[in-house]
Amino acid sequence: MILAAGRGERLRPLTDSTPKPLLKVRGQPLIERHVVALGRAGMQRIVINLAWLGSQIRDYLGDGSRYGVAIVYSDEQAGVLNTAGGIFRALPHLEPGPFAVVNGDVYTDFSFDTLSVAPALDAHLVLVPNPSQHPRGDFGLEHGMATAAAANQYTFSGIAVYRRTFFAGCSDGAFPLKPLLLRSMAANLCSAELYGGVWEDVGTLERLTALDRGLVGH
């Protein structure tokens, strides 16, 4: 699943007329790069949630056939559901087994074919070294498990694998992801890995410009 429903406030005025995942880096929309990479990794069915200017994403990517994948859309136009709410709304479109999720506004060379989650766990996170705009990080990593607190904190990349059990007790509506992650970590059900390759959060005009010019993200 690619998360593509966000408004992209910090990238205005670009996102006033273009949805954030369709912003281009070196001539290619961010979300198209994900679709290609996911298809190359063998993920033949991709769900994309839509809200702000979502019709543009649907029109651009179509049914995914030109990328060799099948794209299904989960429409949130009635109201953005936040990260976890958006994933939960899309569950009927996803396969019963574990599924990968990636934020539509990150730029990375991560190999999605390496993603997996152990049978006894309900989530696996990809963490990255803390970028300058997020120096405190999000979660710790100890013996292959994600932790809420640790001496060394890393940033959640927006790339993860979840099982449906991760969303146990949830109901349709808007709700954030972090409380569910903390619940999973407290139950020792959330593993993690640290990725040191290319990863950039395209969250501001300055970072988009630097990435497009090749100043970061080589």
C-alpha positions in Angstrom: 0.0 0.0 0.0 1.2 3.5 -0.8 0.0 6.3 1.4 -0.9 9.2 -0.8 -3.8 11.0 0.9 -1.9 13.8 2.6 -2.4 17.5 1.9 1.3 18.5 1.8 0.8 21.9 3.6 4.6 22.5 3.9 5.0 22.2 0.2 2.5 24.9 -0.8 2.0 26.5 -3.2 3.1 23.5 -5.3 0.6 21.2 -3.6 -2.3 23.7 -4.1 -2.6 22.3 -7.6 -0.6 19.1 -7.5 -0.9 16.3 -5.0 2.3 15.8 -3.0 3.1 12.2 -4.3 3.0 13.5 -7.9 5.7 16.1 -7.3 8.7 15.2 -9.5 12.2 14.4 -8.5 14.6 14.3 -11.5 11.7 14.1 -13.9 9.8 11.3 -12.2 6.8 11.6 -9.7 7.6 10.3 -6.3 4.7 7.9 -6.3 5.6 6.5 -9.8 9.0 5.6 -8.5 7.4 3.6 -5.7 5.0 1.8 -8.1 7.9 0.8 -10.3 10.1 -0.4 -7.3 7.2 -2.3 -5.7 6.4 -4.0 -9.0 10.1 -4.9 -9.5 10.0 -6.5 -6.0 7.2 -8.8 -7.0 4.3 -6.9 -5.4 1.8 -7.2 -8.2 -1.2 -5.6 -6.4 -0.9 -2.1 -5.0 -3.5 -0.2 -3.0 -3.2 3.6 -3.0 -5.3 5.8 -0.7 -6.6 9.1 -2.2 -7.9 12.4 -0.7 -6.4 15.8 -1.7 -6.5 16.1 -5.5 -6.6 12.3 -5.6 -8.2 12.2 -9.1 -4.9 13.4 -10.5 -3.1 10.4 -9.0 -5.7 8.1 -10.4 -5.5 9.7 -13.8 -1.7 9.5 -13.9 -1.2 5.9 -12.7 -4.4 4.4 -14.1 -4.9 0.7 -13.4 -1.2 0.1 -13.2 -1.1 -2.1 -16.3 1.7 -0.1 -17.9 3.8 -0.9 -14.9 3.0 -4.5 -14.8 0.9 -4.2 -11.6 -2.7 -3.9 -10.6 -3.5 -0.7 -8.8 -6.6 -0.4 -6.6 -7.7 2.9 -5.0 -9.1 3.5 -1.6 -11.0 6.8 -1.7 -11.0 9.1 1.4 -12.5 12.1 -0.2 -15.2 12.4 2.5 -12.4 13.1 5.0 -8.8 12.3 5.5 -8.4 9.4 7.9 -4.9 9.9 9.2 -2.3 7.2 8.6 -3.7 4.3 10.5 -7.3 5.1 9.7 -6.4 5.2 6.0 -4.7 1.8 6.2 -7.6 0.3 8.1 -10.1 1.6 5.6 -8.1 -0.1 2.8 -7.8 -3.5 4.5 -10.7 -5.0 2.4 -8.6 -4.3 -0.7 -5.4 -5.9 0.7 -4.5 -9.6 0.7 -5.1 -11.6 3.9 -1.5 -12.0 4.7 1.2 -9.5 5.7 1.3 -6.4 3.5 3.9 -3.7 2.9 3.2 0.0 3.4 5.2 3.0 2.2 4.7 6.7 2.5 4.1 8.3 -0.9 6.2 11.3 -0.1 9.6 9.6 0.6 12.4 9.1 -1.9 14.5 6.0 -1.3 16.4 3.2 -3.0 15.3 0.7 -0.4 14.8 -2.8 -1.9 11.2 -3.7 -1.1 11.8 -7.4 -1.9 13.7 -7.7 1.4 10.7 -6.8 3.5 9.2 -9.5 5.8 7.7 -10.0 9.2 8.3 -13.0 11.4 5.2 -15.3 11.9 4.9 -14.5 15.6 5.0 -10.7 15.1 2.4 -8.2 13.8 4.7 -5.5 12.5 8.2 -4.8 11.1 9.5 -1.3 10.7 12.3 0.2 8.6 14.2 2.8 10.6 16.8 5.2 9.2 19.5 7.4 10.8 18.0 10.7 12.0 17.9 13.4 9.4 18.8 17.0 10.4 15.1 18.0 10.5 14.3 15.2 12.9 17.3 14.8 15.2 15.6 13.1 18.1 14.3 10.2 16.1 11.2 8.1 16.8 12.0 4.7 18.1 14.8 2.6 19.5 16.2 -0.7 18.1 17.3 -3.4 20.4 18.2 -7.0 19.3 16.1 -6.7 16.2 13.0 -5.3 18.0 11.6 -1.8 17.9 11.3 -0.1 21.3 9.5 3.0 22.4 12.6 4.3 24.3 16.3 3.6 24.0 19.6 5.3 24.3 19.8 5.5 20.5 16.7 6.6 18.7 16.1 6.3 14.9 13.6 7.8 12.5 10.7 5.7 11.2 11.1 5.7 7.4 7.4 5.3 6.6 8.2 1.8 5.2 6.8 -1.1 7.2 5.1 -4.5 7.0 1.9 -5.2 9.0 -0.4 -8.0 9.7 -4.2 -7.5 10.1 -3.7 -8.4 13.8 -1.8 -5.1 14.2 -5.2 -3.3 13.8 -7.1 -5.5 16.2 -9.9 -3.6 18.0 -9.9 -0.7 15.5 -13.0 0.7 13.8 -13.4 2.8 10.7 -12.6 6.4 11.1 -9.6 8.8 11.5 -6.9 7.7 13.9 -3.1 7.9 14.0 -0.5 5.1 13.7 1.8 5.9 16.6 -0.5 4.6 19.4 -0.8 1.3 17.6 3.0 1.1 17.1 3.5 1.7 20.8 1.0 -1.0 21.6 2.7 -3.5 19.4 6.1 -2.6 20.8 4.8 -3.0 24.4 3.6 -6.4 23.5 7.0 -7.3 21.9 5.4 -7.8 18.6 7.2 -5.2 16.5 10.6 -5.9 14.9 12.7 -3.4 13.1 15.8 -2.9 10.9 18.1 0.0 10.4 18.6 1.1 6.7 21.6 3.2 5.9 21.0 3.7 2.1 19.2 6.5 0.3 16.2 7.9 2.1 14.8 11.4 2.1 11.6 12.8 3.4 10.3 15.2 0.8 8.6 17.4 3.3 9.5 21.0 2.4 10.3 23.0 -0.8 13.9 23.2 0.3 14.3 19.5 0.6 12.5 18.9 -2.7 14.7 21.3 -4.5 17.9 19.8 -3.0 16.8 16.3 -3.9 15.9 17.4 -7.4 19.3 19.0 -7.9 21.1 16.0 -6.7 22.5 17.7 -3.6 21.1 14.8 -1.5 19.7 11.4 -2.1 22.5 10.0 -4.4 
